[in-house]
Amino acid sequence: MTIPQIALAYVLSQPLNIFPLVGARSGDEITANLQSLDTTLTQEEMAWLDLNSSQKPASMKSAKR
């Protein structure tokens, strides 16, 4: 499974009506993105993604506003 497939599966599994816009440069990328429609993330995977998405990347922590 690729990172884009995981990202699409994550977005599509959210309880809100979210419709991701998907771009692709080739037919292979379109096919890979469509495969994410058949991907189901486990509760553990979703919890891990939720936990890590709530944390700022290190590059943002050092940035001053």
Phi, psi and omega in degrees: 000138182266165178300315177299324178295319178296316180298316179294318178298321179296311181297317182291340180271358180288150184288346180277162174278088181247132180237100183291144173265122186249131176247152179210148179261348183211167176297326178296321178293321177297314179300315179297318179295321180293331178295336179293341177294334179265005183265129175241123178275144177286167177297324179294319178295318179296318180297319179297315179294319178298315180298313184283336178282343179275353180262141178283142174298154181303325181295332179276333181295326183274348181286133178257143180260000000 
